[in-house]
Amino acid sequence: QVQLVESGGGLVQAGDSLRLSCAASERTASTYAMGWFRQAPGKEREFVAGISNSGRSSYYGDSMKGRFTISRDNAKNTVYLQMNSLKPEDTAVYYCAADSSYSGPRALEYDYWGQGTQVTVSS
């Protein structure tokens, strides 16, 4: 089993930045493709960003592109989401997910999920 733990969420003001982390709590010989999703109350789960096993390919949701950056440090079994120029509409619970190879926008493709971390952006 792969255990994922998100951290770094909090309450910030519009225009601020946050860096979310998603750490695999166990060592693995292989590298997983990773994705970030978010979900606000009453809204559907939304794809935020994904990164391939190698880290050479990344994908972003339309509203995140240009503001958010996904990266990974395989030595630390950790994927990051750098969020800049945050807006109130970014308020949501952010989840990380892992899969053996998939890092695209389809949530059902991912096999493992973290518990989520709350990001609240005030105006």
C-alpha positions as CSV (number, residue, x, y, z in Angstrom):
1,Q,0.0,0.0,0.0
2,V,1.1,3.5,-0.8
3,Q,0.2,6.1,1.9
4,L,0.0,9.7,0.8
5,V,0.1,12.6,3.2
6,E,-0.6,16.2,2.1
7,S,0.6,19.2,4.1
8,G,1.1,22.9,3.6
9,G,-2.4,24.2,3.4
10,G,-3.7,27.1,5.4
11,L,-5.5,30.4,5.4
12,V,-4.0,33.1,3.2
13,Q,-5.0,36.3,1.5
14,A,-5.5,36.8,-2.2
15,G,-2.3,37.2,-4.0
16,D,-0.3,35.1,-1.5
17,S,1.6,31.9,-2.2
18,L,1.5,28.5,-0.7
19,R,3.5,25.3,-1.3
20,L,1.7,22.1,-0.8
21,S,3.6,18.9,-0.2
22,C,2.5,15.3,-0.8
23,A,4.8,12.7,0.8
24,A,4.7,9.0,0.3
25,S,5.0,7.6,3.8
26,E,6.8,4.5,2.7
27,R,9.9,3.9,0.5
28,T,9.2,2.5,-2.9
29,A,11.6,1.2,-5.5
30,S,9.5,2.6,-8.4
31,T,8.4,6.1,-9.0
32,Y,4.7,6.9,-9.2
33,A,3.0,9.4,-11.5
34,M,1.3,12.0,-9.3
35,G,-1.6,14.3,-9.5
36,W,-3.2,17.1,-7.6
37,F,-7.0,17.6,-7.4
38,R,-9.2,20.0,-5.5
39,Q,-12.8,20.0,-4.3
40,A,-14.8,22.9,-2.9
41,P,-18.1,22.3,-1.1
42,G,-20.9,21.7,-3.5
43,K,-18.6,21.4,-6.5
44,E,-17.1,18.5,-8.4
45,R,-13.6,17.4,-8.0
46,E,-11.3,19.4,-10.3
47,F,-8.0,18.5,-11.8
48,V,-5.2,20.8,-10.7
49,A,-1.9,19.4,-12.0
50,G,-0.2,16.2,-12.8
51,I,3.4,15.0,-13.2
52,S,4.8,12.0,-15.0
53,N,6.9,9.3,-13.4
54,S,10.1,10.8,-14.7
55,G,9.0,14.4,-14.0
56,R,9.6,15.4,-17.6
57,S,6.0,15.9,-18.4
58,S,3.4,17.9,-16.5
59,Y,-0.2,18.9,-17.0
60,Y,-2.4,21.7,-15.6
61,G,-6.0,22.5,-15.3
62,D,-7.1,25.6,-17.3
63,S,-7.6,27.8,-14.3
64,M,-4.2,26.8,-12.7
65,K,-1.9,27.1,-15.7
66,G,0.6,30.0,-15.3
67,R,0.0,30.3,-11.6
68,F,0.7,26.8,-10.2
69,T,3.7,24.6,-10.7
70,I,4.0,20.9,-9.9
71,S,7.4,19.4,-9.2
72,R,8.8,16.3,-7.5
73,D,11.8,15.2,-5.5
74,N,12.0,11.5,-6.0
75,A,14.8,11.1,-3.4
76,K,12.3,12.4,-0.8
77,N,9.3,10.6,-2.2
78,T,7.5,13.9,-2.4
79,V,5.6,15.9,-4.9
80,Y,5.0,19.6,-4.5
81,L,2.5,22.1,-5.7
82,Q,3.7,25.7,-5.7
83,M,0.7,28.0,-5.8
84,N,1.2,31.7,-6.6
85,S,-1.2,34.6,-7.0
86,L,-3.9,32.7,-5.1
87,K,-7.5,33.8,-5.6
88,P,-10.6,33.2,-3.4
89,E,-11.8,30.8,-6.0
90,D,-8.8,28.6,-5.3
91,T,-10.4,27.8,-1.9
92,A,-10.8,24.1,-1.6
93,V,-9.6,20.9,-0.1
94,Y,-6.5,19.8,-2.1
95,Y,-5.8,16.1,-2.6
96,C,-2.8,14.4,-4.0
97,A,-3.1,11.1,-5.9
98,A,-0.8,8.5,-7.3
99,D,-0.8,6.0,-10.0
100,S,1.7,3.6,-11.6
101,S,1.8,5.6,-14.8
102,Y,-1.2,8.0,-15.2
103,S,-0.9,11.7,-14.3
104,G,-3.7,13.2,-16.3
105,P,-7.1,14.8,-15.4
106,R,-9.2,11.6,-15.0
107,A,-9.6,11.1,-11.2
108,L,-10.8,7.6,-11.6
109,E,-7.5,6.5,-13.1
110,Y,-5.6,7.1,-9.8
111,D,-5.2,4.2,-7.4
112,Y,-4.1,6.1,-4.3
113,W,-5.3,9.2,-2.6
114,G,-4.3,11.4,0.4
115,Q,-6.6,12.7,3.0
116,G,-6.5,16.3,1.7
117,T,-5.3,19.6,3.0
118,Q,-7.5,22.7,3.3
119,V,-6.6,25.9,1.4
120,T,-8.6,29.0,2.1
121,V,-8.0,32.2,0.3
122,S,-9.6,35.3,1.6
123,S,-10.2,38.5,-0.4
